[in-house]
Amino acid sequence: MPGERPLPRPLLDVYEWQDRGACRGEAAILFFEPELGHRARGKEREALAKSICRRCPVMAQCRAHGLLVEDHGIWGGLTARERVAMRGNGQRDIA
């Protein structure tokens, strides 16, 4: 009908990039550290997760998603703390 807005795209279409992530099949614990984790192991786990992100074909989409809506875990090679810092500097997209 004239003047009607189209429906938004289904969420599966919006997030289909996740199917191509280098992290598919990796253990979630690499990207989402338990709250009571050992600090040294956490740094090793973070480094491994970031190395996977660096070779990911959808890192840009993942990082943009993480900056917009994710508060936990590593998204697009950035930790939650790094994303908070970027948001504080007004960065909501990948630079």
N, CA, C and O atoms as a printed pandas DataFrame, in Angstrom:
     atom_number atom_name residue_name chain_id  residue_number  x_coord  y_coord  z_coord
0              1         N          MET        A               1    0.835   -1.175    0.000
1              2        CA          MET        A               1    0.000    0.000    0.000
2              3         C          MET        A               1    0.880    1.238    0.000
3              4         O          MET        A               1    1.951    1.240    0.607
4              5         N          PRO        A               2    0.442    2.279   -0.669
5              6        CA          PRO        A               2    1.224    3.513   -0.704
6              7         C          PRO        A               2    1.391    4.102    0.698
7              8         O          PRO        A               2    0.459    4.096    1.501
8              9         N          GLY        A               3    2.573    4.601    0.972
9             10        CA          GLY        A               3    2.849    5.249    2.242
10            11         C          GLY        A               3    3.224    4.296    3.372
11            12         O          GLY        A               3    3.649    4.752    4.433
12            13         N          GLU        A               4    3.080    2.994    3.174
13            14        CA          GLU        A               4    3.458    2.047    4.219
14            15         C          GLU        A               4    4.951    1.770    4.152
15            16         O          GLU        A               4    5.532    1.642    3.075
16            17         N          ARG        A               5    5.549    1.680    5.315
17            18        CA          ARG        A               5    6.977    1.368    5.374
18            19         C          ARG        A               5    7.174   -0.135    5.277
19            20         O          ARG        A               5    6.372   -0.902    5.810
20            21         N          PRO        A               6    8.236   -0.565    4.599
21            22        CA          PRO        A               6    8.501   -2.007    4.523
22            23         C          PRO        A               6    8.919   -2.544    5.888
23            24         O          PRO        A               6    9.426   -1.804    6.731
24            25         N          LEU        A               7    8.703   -3.821    6.090
25            26        CA          LEU        A               7    9.140   -4.459    7.324
26            27         C          LEU        A               7   10.658   -4.489    7.375
27            28         O          LEU        A               7   11.311   -4.545    6.333
28            29         N          PRO        A               8   11.229   -4.452    8.580
29            30        CA          PRO        A               8   12.691   -4.572    8.676
30            31         C          PRO        A               8   13.138   -5.945    8.224
31            32         O          PRO        A               8   12.366   -6.905    8.239
32            33         N          ARG        A               9   14.400   -6.025    7.819
33            34        CA          ARG        A               9   14.948   -7.315    7.401
34            35         C          ARG        A               9   14.936   -8.282    8.577
35            36         O          ARG        A               9   15.110   -7.867    9.723
36            37         N          PRO        A              10   14.734   -9.562    8.306
37            38        CA          PRO        A              10   14.791  -10.540    9.401
38            39         C          PRO        A              10   16.165  -10.544   10.056
39            40         O          PRO        A              10   17.178  -10.328    9.390
40            41         N          LEU        A              11   16.199  -10.788   11.349
41            42        CA          LEU        A              11   17.468  -10.785   12.073
42            43         C          LEU        A              11   18.472  -11.774   11.506
43            44         O          LEU        A              11   19.670  -11.493   11.508
44            45         N          LEU        A              12   18.026  -12.906   11.028
45            46        CA          LEU        A              12   18.965  -13.869   10.470
46            47         C          LEU        A              12   19.733  -13.283    9.298
47            48         O          LEU        A              12   20.912  -13.587    9.120
48            49         N          ASP        A              13   19.086  -12.450    8.498
49            50        CA          ASP        A              13   19.777  -11.796    7.387
50            51         C          ASP        A              13   20.782  -10.768    7.902
51            52         O          ASP        A              13   21.869  -10.622    7.342
52            53         N          VAL        A              14   20.419  -10.060    8.963
53            54        CA          VAL        A              14   21.281   -9.019    9.508
54            55         C          VAL        A              14   22.558   -9.623   10.097
55            56         O          VAL        A              14   23.628   -9.020   10.010
56            57         N          TYR        A              15   22.449  -10.787   10.682
57            58        CA          TYR        A              15   23.587  -11.399   11.354
58            59         C          TYR        A              15   24.218  -12.561   10.584
59            60         O          TYR        A              15   25.002  -13.318   11.156
60            61         N          GLU        A              16   23.894  -12.713    9.317
61            62        CA          GLU        A              16   24.424  -13.833    8.542
62            63         C          GLU        A              16   25.943  -13.811    8.451
63            64         O          GLU        A              16   26.554  -14.853    8.211
64            65         N          TRP        A              17   26.561  -12.664    8.636
65            66        CA          TRP        A              17   28.021  -12.577    8.590
66            67         C          TRP        A              17   28.668  -13.478    9.643
67            68         O          TRP        A              17   29.798  -13.928    9.457
68            69         N          GLN        A              18   27.967  -13.745   10.741
69            70        CA          GLN        A              18   28.540  -14.569   11.801
70            71         C          GLN        A              18   28.838  -15.991   11.330
71            72         O          GLN        A              18   29.714  -16.662   11.877
72            73         N          ASP        A              19   28.118  -16.439   10.328
73            74        CA          ASP        A              19   28.372  -17.783    9.793
74            75         C          ASP        A              19   29.742  -17.894    9.141
75            76         O          ASP        A              19   30.265  -19.000    8.998
76            77         N          ARG        A              20   30.335  -16.769    8.740
77            78        CA          ARG        A              20   31.628  -16.773    8.056
78            79         C          ARG        A              20   32.789  -16.415    8.984
79            80         O          ARG        A              20   33.929  -16.292    8.536
80            81         N          GLY        A              21   32.499  -16.249   10.272
81            82        CA          GLY        A              21   33.528  -15.855   11.226
82            83         C          GLY        A              21   34.590  -16.917   11.437
83            84         O          GLY        A              21   34.286  -18.110   11.465
84            85         N          ALA        A              22   35.822  -16.494   11.583
85            86        CA          ALA        A              22   36.925  -17.414   11.854
86            87         C          ALA        A              22   36.743  -18.107   13.206
87            88         O          ALA        A              22   37.352  -19.146   13.463
88            89         N          CYS        A              23   35.915  -17.535   14.057
89            90        CA          CYS        A              23   35.690  -18.102   15.385
90            91         C          CYS        A              23   34.669  -19.235   15.392
91            92         O          CYS        A              23   34.504  -19.912   16.407
92            93         N          ARG        A              24   33.987  -19.447   14.277
93            94        CA          ARG        A              24   33.001  -20.539   14.221
94            95         C          ARG        A              24   33.685  -21.857   14.562
95            96         O          ARG        A              24   34.708  -22.200   13.968
96            97         N          GLY        A              25   33.140  -22.575   15.488
97            98        CA          GLY        A              25   33.707  -23.856   15.879
98            99         C          GLY        A              25   34.750  -23.754   16.979
99           100         O          GLY        A              25   35.169  -24.774   17.526
100          101         N          GLU        A              26   35.175  -22.545   17.312
101          102        CA          GLU        A              26   36.123  -22.368   18.420
102          103         C          GLU        A              26   35.350  -22.399   19.738
103          104         O          GLU        A              26   34.141  -22.170   19.761
104          105         N          ALA        A              27   36.042  -22.676   20.813
105          106        CA          ALA        A              27   35.421  -22.700   22.138
106          107         C          ALA        A              27   35.014  -21.289   22.541
107          108         O          ALA        A              27   35.813  -20.357   22.454
108          109         N          ALA        A              28   33.782  -21.136   22.978
109          110        CA          ALA        A              28   33.274  -19.822   23.378
110          111         C          ALA        A              28   34.097  -19.205   24.504
111          112         O          ALA        A              28   34.180  -17.982   24.611
112          113         N          ILE        A              29   34.703  -20.041   25.343
113          114        CA          ILE        A              29   35.479  -19.536   26.474
114          115         C          ILE        A              29   36.660  -18.676   26.010
115          116         O          ILE        A              29   37.150  -17.842   26.771
116          117         N          LEU        A              30   37.119  -18.870   24.774
117          118        CA          LEU        A              30   38.192  -18.023   24.246
118          119         C          LEU        A              30   37.749  -16.572   24.138
119          120         O          LEU        A              30   38.551  -15.657   24.323
120          121         N          PHE        A              31   36.485  -16.366   23.843
121          122        CA          PHE        A              31   35.967  -15.026   23.574
122          123         C          PHE        A              31   35.146  -14.462   24.721
123          124         O          PHE        A              31   34.892  -13.259   24.772
124          125         N          PHE        A              32   34.733  -15.313   25.633
125          126        CA          PHE        A              32   33.927  -14.897   26.779
126          127         C          PHE        A              32   34.523  -15.510   28.035
127          128         O          PHE        A              32   34.173  -16.624   28.424
128          129         N          GLU        A              33   35.429  -14.769   28.662
129          130        CA          GLU        A              33   36.135  -15.263   29.840
130          131         C          GLU        A              33   35.188  -15.396   31.028
131          132         O          GLU        A              33   34.355  -14.519   31.256
132          133         N          PRO        A              34   35.308  -16.473   31.778
133          134        CA          PRO        A              34   34.496  -16.600   32.991
134          135         C          PRO        A              34   34.841  -15.491   33.980
135          136         O          PRO        A              34   35.973  -15.008   34.014
136          137         N          GLU        A              35   33.878  -15.102   34.766
137          138        CA          GLU        A              35   34.082  -13.992   35.711
138          139         C          GLU        A              35   35.213  -14.257   36.694
139          140         O          GLU        A              35   35.919  -13.325   37.079
140          141         N          LEU        A              36   35.401  -15.501   37.105
141          142        CA          LEU        A              36   36.425  -15.826   38.091
142          143         C          LEU        A              36   37.587  -16.566   37.434
143          144         O          LEU        A              36   38.015  -17.615   37.916
144          145         N          GLY        A              37   38.083  -16.025   36.352
145          146        CA          GLY        A              37   39.187  -16.670   35.639
146          147         C          GLY        A              37   40.536  -16.260   36.198
147          148         O          GLY        A              37   40.651  -15.224   36.853
148          149         N          HIS        A              38   41.542  -17.053   35.949
149          150        CA          HIS        A              38   42.919  -16.752   36.341
150          151         C          HIS        A              38   43.451  -15.666   35.410
151          152         O          HIS        A              38   43.372  -15.808   34.190
152          153         N          ARG        A              39   43.986  -14.594   35.966
153          154        CA          ARG        A              39   44.398  -13.433   35.174
154          155         C          ARG        A              39   45.426  -13.774   34.092
155          156         O          ARG        A              39   45.282  -13.328   32.953
156          157         N          ALA        A              40   46.457  -14.553   34.423
157          158        CA          ALA        A              40   47.486  -14.887   33.432
158          159         C          ALA        A              40   46.887  -15.705   32.301
159          160         O          ALA        A              40   47.174  -15.459   31.130
160          161         N          ARG        A              41   46.061  -16.671   32.649
161          162        CA          ARG        A              41   45.417  -17.474   31.610
162          163         C          ARG        A              41   44.458  -16.613   30.791
163          164         O          ARG        A              41   44.292  -16.824   29.590
164          165         N          GLY        A              42   43.837  -15.651   31.448
165          166        CA          GLY        A              42   42.923  -14.752   30.738
166          167         C          GLY        A              42   43.642  -13.963   29.661
167          168         O          GLY        A              42   43.112  -13.778   28.566
168          169         N          LYS        A              43   44.845  -13.497   29.963
169          170        CA          LYS        A              43   45.629  -12.749   28.973
170          171         C          LYS        A              43   46.036  -13.647   27.815
171          172         O          LYS        A              43   46.024  -13.213   26.663
172          173         N          GLU        A              44   46.395  -14.881   28.103
173          174        CA          GLU        A              44   46.730  -15.838   27.043
174          175         C          GLU        A              44   45.510  -16.114   26.173
175          176         O          GLU        A              44   45.603  -16.153   24.946
176          177         N          ARG        A              45   44.369  -16.303   26.824
177          178        CA          ARG        A              45   43.125  -16.576   26.108
178          179         C          ARG        A              45   42.746  -15.373   25.230
179          180         O          ARG        A              45   42.328  -15.536   24.084
180          181         N          GLU        A              46   42.898  -14.176   25.784
181          182        CA          GLU        A              46   42.606  -12.957   25.023
182          183         C          GLU        A              46   43.510  -12.846   23.799
183          184         O          GLU        A              46   43.045  -12.508   22.710
184          185         N          ALA        A              47   44.793  -13.128   23.973
185          186        CA          ALA        A              47   45.738  -13.054   22.853
186          187         C          ALA        A              47   45.375  -14.060   21.765
187          188         O          ALA        A              47   45.444  -13.744   20.577
188          189         N          LEU        A              48   44.990  -15.266   22.168
189          190        CA          LEU        A              48   44.595  -16.278   21.194
190          191         C          LEU        A              48   43.324  -15.847   20.453
191          192         O          LEU        A              48   43.242  -15.978   19.232
192          193         N          ALA        A              49   42.340  -15.336   21.188
193          194        CA          ALA        A              49   41.100  -14.875   20.557
194          195         C          ALA        A              49   41.392  -13.768   19.554
195          196         O          ALA        A              49   40.870  -13.780   18.440
196          197         N          LYS        A              50   42.224  -12.814   19.948
197          198        CA          LYS        A              50   42.547  -11.704   19.051
198          199         C          LYS        A              50   43.314  -12.185   17.816
199          200         O          LYS        A              50   43.159  -11.615   16.736
200          201         N          SER        A              51   44.134  -13.219   17.962
201          202        CA          SER        A              51   44.846  -13.750   16.793
202          203         C          SER        A              51   43.864  -14.391   15.815
203          204         O          SER        A              51   44.066  -14.326   14.603
204          205         N          ILE        A              52   42.816  -15.003   16.328
205          206        CA          ILE        A              52   41.768  -15.560   15.467
206          207         C          ILE        A              52   41.032  -14.419   14.770
207          208         O          ILE        A              52   40.743  -14.502   13.577
208          209         N          CYS        A              53   40.732  -13.365   15.506
209          210        CA          CYS        A              53   40.039  -12.211   14.923
210          211         C          CYS        A              53   40.846  -11.578   13.789
211          212         O          CYS        A              53   40.279  -11.168   12.776
212          213         N          ARG        A              54   42.164  -11.499   13.957
213          214        CA          ARG        A              54   43.006  -10.845   12.938
214          215         C          ARG        A              54   42.934  -11.529   11.584
215          216         O          ARG        A              54   43.146  -10.880   10.559
216          217         N          ARG        A              55   42.644  -12.813   11.554
217          218        CA          ARG        A              55   42.565  -13.526   10.274
218          219         C          ARG        A              55   41.128  -13.731    9.810
219          220         O          ARG        A              55   40.877  -14.494    8.877
220          221         N          CYS        A              56   40.193  -13.057   10.456
221          222        CA          CYS        A              56   38.771  -13.271   10.182
222          223         C          CYS        A              56   38.286  -12.437    8.990
223          224         O          CYS        A              56   38.561  -11.239    8.918
224          225         N          PRO        A              57   37.570  -13.065    8.061
225          226        CA          PRO        A              57   37.069  -12.328    6.902
226          227         C          PRO        A              57   35.917  -11.366    7.227
227          228         O          PRO        A              57   35.580  -10.510    6.409
228          229         N          VAL        A              58   35.318  -11.500    8.405
229          230        CA          VAL        A              58   34.195  -10.614    8.759
230          231         C          VAL        A              58   34.511   -9.790   10.010
231          232         O          VAL        A              58   33.606   -9.394   10.744
232          233         N          MET        A              59   35.798   -9.536   10.247
233          234        CA          MET        A              59   36.184   -8.789   11.435
234          235         C          MET        A              59   35.540   -7.401   11.473
235          236         O          MET        A              59   35.131   -6.946   12.541
236          237         N          ALA        A              60   35.444   -6.737   10.353
237          238        CA          ALA        A              60   34.865   -5.384   10.338
238          239         C          ALA        A              60   33.404   -5.403   10.785
239          240         O          ALA        A              60   32.989   -4.560   11.580
240          241         N          GLN        A              61   32.628   -6.353   10.283
241          242        CA          GLN        A              61   31.220   -6.447   10.680
242          243         C          GLN        A              61   31.111   -6.804   12.160
243          244         O          GLN        A              61   30.268   -6.259   12.872
244          245         N          CYS        A              62   31.949   -7.703   12.615
245          246        CA          CYS        A              62   31.940   -8.135   13.997
246          247         C          CYS        A              62   32.297   -6.979   14.926
247          248         O          CYS        A              62   31.653   -6.786   15.957
248          249         N          ARG        A              63   33.309   -6.220   14.567
249          250        CA          ARG        A              63   33.726   -5.081   15.390
250          251         C          ARG        A              63   32.631   -4.024   15.440
251          252         O          ARG        A              63   32.343   -3.479   16.505
252          253         N          ALA        A              64   32.028   -3.734   14.309
253          254        CA          ALA        A              64   30.947   -2.744   14.282
254          255         C          ALA        A              64   29.788   -3.201   15.169
255          256         O          ALA        A              64   29.225   -2.407   15.922
256          257         N          HIS        A              65   29.438   -4.474   15.077
257          258        CA          HIS        A              65   28.379   -5.034   15.911
258          259         C          HIS        A              65   28.745   -4.914   17.390
259          260         O          HIS        A              65   27.930   -4.484   18.206
260          261         N          GLY        A              66   29.969   -5.296   17.724
261          262        CA          GLY        A              66   30.426   -5.227   19.107
262          263         C          GLY        A              66   30.382   -3.823   19.663
263          264         O          GLY        A              66   29.971   -3.617   20.805
264          265         N          LEU        A              67   30.803   -2.858   18.870
265          266        CA          LEU        A              67   30.784   -1.466   19.326
266          267         C          LEU        A              67   29.364   -0.953   19.547
267          268         O          LEU        A              67   29.126   -0.114   20.416
268          269         N          LEU        A              68   28.441   -1.456   18.769
269          270        CA          LEU        A              68   27.052   -0.993   18.897
270          271         C          LEU        A              68   26.297   -1.626   20.056
271          272         O          LEU        A              68   25.578   -0.937   20.779
272          273         N          VAL        A              69   26.456   -2.948   20.240
273          274        CA          VAL        A              69   25.529   -3.603   21.161
274          275         C          VAL        A              69   26.122   -4.578   22.173
275          276         O          VAL        A              69   25.397   -5.018   23.065
276          277         N          GLU        A              70   27.378   -4.932   22.084
277          278        CA          GLU        A              70   27.900   -5.967   22.972
278          279         C          GLU        A              70   28.671   -5.379   24.156
279          280         O          GLU        A              70   29.514   -4.497   23.994
280          281         N          ASP        A              71   28.358   -5.892   25.348
281          282        CA          ASP        A              71   29.017   -5.421   26.567
282          283         C          ASP        A              71   29.996   -6.440   27.149
283          284         O          ASP        A              71   30.725   -6.122   28.089
284          285         N          HIS        A              72   30.024   -7.644   26.613
285          286        CA          HIS        A              72   30.876   -8.707   27.140
286          287         C          HIS        A              72   31.589   -9.408   25.997
287          288         O          HIS        A              72   31.100   -9.450   24.868
288          289         N          GLY        A              73   32.741   -9.950   26.311
289          290        CA          GLY        A              73   33.449  -10.767   25.347
290          291         C          GLY        A              73   34.287   -9.976   24.356
291          292         O          GLY        A              73   34.323   -8.745   24.378
292          293         N          ILE        A              74   34.951  -10.713   23.498
293          294        CA          ILE        A              74   35.780  -10.131   22.444
294          295         C          ILE        A              74   34.998  -10.182   21.148
295          296         O          ILE        A              74   34.539  -11.242   20.723
296          297         N          TRP        A              75   34.853   -9.027   20.530
297          298        CA          TRP        A              75   34.127   -8.888   19.258
298          299         C          TRP        A              75   35.008   -8.090   18.313
299          300         O          TRP        A              75   35.421   -6.978   18.643
300          301         N          GLY        A              76   35.299   -8.635   17.156
301          302        CA          GLY        A              76   36.101   -7.923   16.167
302          303         C          GLY        A              76   37.484   -7.558   16.656
303          304         O          GLY        A              76   38.043   -6.541   16.247
304          305         N          GLY        A              77   38.038   -8.380   17.527
305          306        CA          GLY        A              77   39.383   -8.135   18.028
306          307         C          GLY        A              77   39.467   -7.148   19.167
307          308         O          GLY        A              77   40.566   -6.777   19.577
308          309         N          LEU        A              78   38.328   -6.709   19.694
309          310        CA          LEU        A              78   38.319   -5.758   20.803
310          311         C          LEU        A              78   37.687   -6.385   22.041
311          312         O          LEU        A              78   36.663   -7.064   21.957
312          313         N          THR        A              79   38.313   -6.146   23.190
313          314        CA          THR        A              79   37.724   -6.599   24.447
314          315         C          THR        A              79   36.598   -5.654   24.846
315          316         O          THR        A              79   36.445   -4.575   24.273
316          317         N          ALA        A              80   35.824   -6.066   25.820
317          318        CA          ALA        A              80   34.748   -5.207   26.329
318          319         C          ALA        A              80   35.328   -3.881   26.826
319          320         O          ALA        A              80   34.758   -2.819   26.576
320          321         N          ARG        A              81   36.443   -3.944   27.518
321          322        CA          ARG        A              81   37.084   -2.731   28.053
322          323         C          ARG        A              81   37.529   -1.806   26.905
323          324         O          ARG        A              81   37.361   -0.589   26.990
324          325         N          GLU        A              82   38.085   -2.374   25.854
325          326        CA          GLU        A              82   38.512   -1.562   24.708
326          327         C          GLU        A              82   37.318   -0.924   24.010
327          328         O          GLU        A              82   37.398    0.219   23.560
328          329         N          ARG        A              83   36.220   -1.654   23.920
329          330        CA          ARG        A              83   35.019   -1.087   23.286
330          331         C          ARG        A              83   34.444    0.047   24.122
331          332         O          ARG        A              83   33.998    1.054   23.574
332          333         N          VAL        A              84   34.450   -0.106   25.444
333          334        CA          VAL        A              84   33.962    0.966   26.319
334          335         C          VAL        A              84   34.802    2.222   26.115
335          336         O          VAL        A              84   34.263    3.326   26.036
336          337         N          ALA        A              85   36.110    2.058   26.029
337          338        CA          ALA        A              85   36.999    3.204   25.807
338          339         C          ALA        A              85   36.710    3.879   24.466
339          340         O          ALA        A              85   36.682    5.106   24.375
340          341         N          MET        A              86   36.496    3.072   23.430
341          342        CA          MET        A              86   36.199    3.642   22.110
342          343         C          MET        A              86   34.860    4.368   22.119
343          344         O          MET        A              86   34.721    5.437   21.524
344          345         N          ARG        A              87   33.888    3.791   22.788
345          346        CA          ARG        A              87   32.573    4.454   22.881
346          347         C          ARG        A              87   32.699    5.766   23.628
347          348         O          ARG        A              87   32.043    6.745   23.275
348          349         N          GLY        A              88   33.531    5.799   24.653
349          350        CA          GLY        A              88   33.759    7.028   25.421
350          351         C          GLY        A              88   34.395    8.114   24.585
351          352         O          GLY        A              88   34.228    9.300   24.868
352          353         N          ASN        A              89   35.132    7.712   23.546
353          354        CA          ASN        A              89   35.771    8.669   22.639
354          355         C          ASN        A              89   34.869    8.993   21.448
355          356         O          ASN        A              89   35.284    9.662   20.502
356          357         N          GLY        A              90   33.635    8.508   21.515
357          358        CA          GLY        A              90   32.692    8.796   20.424
358          359         C          GLY        A              90   32.818    7.884   19.229
359          360         O          GLY        A              90   32.197    8.139   18.197
360          361         N          GLN        A              91   33.608    6.819   19.335
361          362        CA          GLN        A              91   33.793    5.905   18.206
362          363         C          GLN        A              91   32.743    4.802   18.294
363          364         O          GLN        A              91   32.750    3.992   19.221
364          365         N          ARG        A              92   31.851    4.785   17.323
365          366        CA          ARG        A              92   30.823    3.754   17.285
366          367         C          ARG        A              92   30.958    2.904   16.040
367          368         O          ARG        A              92   30.128    2.031   15.790
368          369         N          ASP        A              93   31.991    3.149   15.259
369          370        CA          ASP        A              93   32.214    2.335   14.072
370          371         C          ASP        A              93   33.688    1.994   14.007
371          372         O          ASP        A              93   34.477    2.478   14.818
372          373         N          ILE        A              94   34.057    1.176   13.060
373          374        CA          ILE        A              94   35.452    0.801   12.938
374          375         C          ILE        A              94   36.210    1.922   12.250
375          376         O          ILE        A              94   35.764    2.448   11.231
376          377         N          ALA        A              95   37.313    2.271   12.787
377          378        CA          ALA        A              95   38.089    3.373   12.209
378          379         C          ALA        A              95   39.095    2.868   11.225
379          380         O          ALA        A              95   39.836    3.658   10.641
